[in-house]
């Protein structure tokens, strides 16, 4: 159960990381274009803030449903884990060969 939850959280974080990287790339490109045409200072900041808001809206329009599905699945797994749980007296066998990294 914990591995399913961890996998879902890693998908969510990967998706958010992808969105942040794309927004940062567009912001750096827009900043370079604005600087090259002579727009600096607070006016550039206001324009970049408007661009950021637009990019956030676009990202949620594109990835909103996927993010909602992933978050819902994570909450369901968390709820099942909280309700069912794993009793502490169940022995867990560890295989030492699984922890070794082989190339």
Secondary structure, DSSP 4 states (H G I P E B T S, - for coil): -HHHHHHHHHHHHHHHHHHHHHHHHHHHHHHHHHHHTT--HHHHHHHHHHHHHHHHHHHHHHHHHHHHHHHHHHHHHHHHHHHT---TTS-----HHHHS---
